[in-house]
Amino acid sequence: GWFCALFSGSIFMSVMFNGFSLWLSMHAALRAQCASVSLLTRKVRLPIPSMGQLDQARVFGSSFENQKARDVFRVPFMRHAQHAPEMPYHVEDGDKKSKKKNQPNDPRKEFASTSRDTVPSWIRDEVVVDKGDGFKGDGTLSVRDPLDAPEHFKMLLKAQEEWRDFDIYARVSMLYGVVSFLYAVTYYAVGTTISELRGFWVMWSVTLVFSAAQALIMRLDILRTGQHRLPYAEWLGHAAPFFAVIGCSLEYRYHYSEASVALSFGFALLAIFAHFVMALRMLDLAYPDNPQKDMPEEPGRQWWPGTWQVPSAFTRHLWFITPPTRLDPKVAPCLINEMKDMEEHGGGFDTKKLRKNQLTAPQSPALASMEDMSPYKCSKDLPWQLMRIVILTAALQWAFVFITTGVEVILGPE
């Protein structure tokens, strides 16, 4: 009876974990696809200029007549009518080196129009107003930080929170389902070899092979990092089939012996208890950790913000690549922030220097509406709550088998 309980209990756990993993992965895939379609069709647009913007950007030969008379009839090598624009620093630090590093290009060198401190009016219009009919601000307008992440980065990060936990615990549940399946295969092989073939050494060798495979799979997927209440308890779970094999070896005797029966029941209880501890270890490994500091960003490696509550034991095989919250200063700046500033300021810019604490990014209505993308409102940790119920169900199963087997030992099989 106890051996059938070990075999059938492992099968039930495998079906439960694998079925739950399938449901979580389907939900995560559909939710990610819906978020992708919503972002691409409603939130994010390619910055393709319209015909009106193209007409406004191009220059005609007749534009020469739109200049001021002193620009048209200016004597060569004389001073221009307009002073060179003073481009502001986007970021101002106390270090002199950082000022030189963040200082924009000199418009006189960029346009190569003159070596003096004056420029024609058309250069003034393009650099200061940028042909947007804008105006020069005095520093009171909000300007985005050039290193701040664009809005579509933030929207994608917000959308990933909708399927993040479903993806994480689908991976965890799949691992637990495979481990339970290897338990069931081990018990099936043991039962076949001992009852039909009478192959005691085959029974031991088969158990060794499948238990080693189970231990290697667990070792490949989990990390022994973080704070756990049952460290290294999975090794007791890997030893459960060996306890069952010892019990089977003691029971199958030519002569009946009460001592052998008692010892076999003792090892059977020990095997069931090892499965119970393994279920608790699964709960310990799947428990989400408290938020920590952000992970270092490295090319080709996963990254997510430190505010995400992720089980630390599975961080090596959770391949999440989320958008960064800050852009890399070594990479070319994103033009989206500049385009948004030009749009809000009417094409102009602020001529006053801004410090870091004055750089702001207005809240986008599209980013604020990302919370309405979900078709239903539910707790963000719903997958973890369901995963905890599934693991506790498995633990209660082994506790029930342990109690009923103990009652059978006391009352007898009759």
Secondary structure, 3 states (H helix, E strand, C coil): CHHHHHHHHHHHHHHHHHHHHHHHHHHHHHHHHHHHHHHHHHHCCCCCCCHHHHHHHCCCHHHHHHCCHHHHCCCCCCCCCEECCCCCCCCCCCCHHHHHHHCCCCHHHHHCCCCCCEECHHHHHHHHHCCCCCCCECCCCCECCCCECCHHHHHHHHHHHHHHHHHHHHHHHHHHHHHHHHHHHHHHHHHHHHHHHCCHHHHHHHHHHHHHHHHHHHHHHCCCCCCCCCCCCHHHHHCHHHHHHHHHHHHCCCCCCHHHHHHHHHHHHHHHHHHHHHHHHHHHHHCCCCCCCCCCCCCCCCECCCCCCCCHHHHHHCCCECCCCECCCCCCCCHHHHHHHHHHCCCCCECCCCCHHHECCCCCHHHHHHHHHCCCCCCCCHHHHHHHHHHHHHHHHHHHHHHHHHHHHHHCCC
